[in-house]
């Protein structure tokens, strides 16, 4: 209780002088009115005293309320209201007559459910469209759909730093970067990579 009293006095801070001044002025005014030396009726001094005793505590309350609201806003922002992660769990290259097809195994984990509007592959800073079709209903958990990207036949063998970009409510969500290892042996072995 003593700690609360200390905090209350500190919160009153500069307004404490207003309380003391209001009590002092009201006491002097009431004394002058009662002794007949003052022209102002006593009810005026009682109103001044009442307002003095109400305004400063209200200001202190208002400061505490603002601090509490800020603290609640910060704590609410700390708690995740939405979780969306994008991952890729495997890929496979397939040689086509007219090019190269990259099969991807993306997963979207979302709480609460979301509708994935589009998925793209970002490889070496360039974006490639995928076979992803916009979802008609929300998902919560894994997407579970395999997608593919048609790549140019001229793609050179090598390792490419890549990531999946999921577009949800016009906001882009990125997977972690992963390496796409495109080698001649991966085509010879059926193309599977993990």
N, C-alpha and C positions, 0 to 999 in steps of 0.2 A: 504494500500500500504506500509506503514511503517513497519507493521508486516511482510509482505512478504519479504521486504528488510532485516529485522533482521534474518528471517529464512534462507534466501539465504546466508547471510554472515556466519551464523553458519554452514550451510552445506558445504560451501567452506572450513571452518575450517583450517586445516593444509595446504591446498592448496593455501590459501590466500598469504602466504609468497612466493609461487612460482610466483604468478602474480606480486607481488611487486618487487621481485628479477628480474624477466624477464623485467619489465619496466625499472628498474634501470640499468641493464646491457645493454639493448638496447639503452637507452639514452646516457650512457657513450660511448658505441661503436660508435653510430651515431656522437656524438660530436668529438671523436678522428678521425673518417674518414673524417668528414667535415673540420676539422682543419688541416688535412694532417698528423697527428701524428700516425694514425693507418693504418696497412697494409690490413685490411679486408674491402671489398667494403660495401657500405651502404645497398645494397639489402639484405645482410646476416643479418644485424641487424633488418631490417624490417620483415624478415621471422621469426626470433627469437621472435620479439614482437607479430607478428600475432599468432604464435603457442602458446605463453604464454597466450594470451587472449582467445584462443579457448580450450586448454586442461583443465584448471581448471574449467570453466563453464560446460564442458562436464562431468567431474567427478562428479560435484554436481548434474547435471541432471541424471546421471546414478544411483546415490544413491537414488534420489527421485523415479526414475522408479522402482528400486528394492523394495523400501518400498511400493509403490503403488501396485505392483504385489503381494507382500505378503498379503497386506490388502484385495485385491480382492480374493485371494486364500482362506483366512480365511472366508470372507463373503460368498463365494460360498459354502464352507463346512458347514456353519451354516444353509443354506437353504436346506431343505430336497429335494433331487432329486428323492428319492424313499421312499415310505411308505409301510411297510409290517407289519401287526399285525395278530396274531393268537389268537383265542378265542375258548372257548367251552361253548355252551349255554344250555347244558342239557345232561343227560345220563339215561340209563335204563338197568337194569340187566335182562337177560332172562335165565332161567334154561333149559339146553338141556339134552338129555339122556346121552351124553358122556362128558358133561362139563358145562361150563358157558359162556354165551355170553354177552359182554358189548357193548351196542349201544351208540355211541357218536354223538353229534351234533356240529361239528367244523365249524368255519367260518374263512375264510382268507380274509382280507381286504387288497387290494394291489393297489397302484397307482404308476406307470402305471401297466398294467396287467402283471401277472407272470404265469408261468407254475409250478404247484406243482408236484414235482417228486414222493414224498412219504410222508406219514404221519404215525407217530408212537405214541404209548402211553408210557409215562415214568411213572411208578408207583413204589414207594419205591426204586428208583434208578435202576430199571430194565426196559429194553426196550421190548415192545411187538409190533409185526407187526400188521397192521390193514388191512382191506379190500380195502384200497385206491388203485386206479388204476392211474398210471401216466397220466397226462392230455395231450391231443393232441393239445389244443389251450390255449392261455393265458386267464386269467380272471382278471377283474378289479371289485372289489366289493366282494360280498359274494360267498363262494364256494357252499353253499347250499346242499351239499351231506352229507348224514348220513353214518357213517362208523361203523364197528364193530370190536371187538377184541375177539378172543377166549381165555378164561382164563381157568386155570386148575380147575377141579371140587373140588379140595382140598383147594381152596381159603377160608380162614377163614373169618367169619363175622367180620366187623370192618370198620374203616374209614381209607382210604388210600390217602395220599397226592400224587397228580398226575398232569401231564401236557401233553399237546400235542406238539409234535415236527414235524414241517413241514420242508421238505427239498426242497429248491428252489435253482436251479443253484449250487448244491452241498454245499450249506450253510444251516445250521440249524437255524430255527426261532422257538422260544418257546412261548407257551402261558403262562399266569400267572398260578401259582399253584392253583389247586382247589381240594376240598375234594370229594372223591368217597365214599359214605356212603353205604356199603354193609351190609345189615341187612336181617334177615329172613322175616321181615315184608315187605321189598321192593320187595321180590319175591312173597309174598302172594298178594300184591296189584297191580300186573302187572309190577312192577319193575321201574316205572317212577320216576325220581328225577330231580330237577332243582336247 
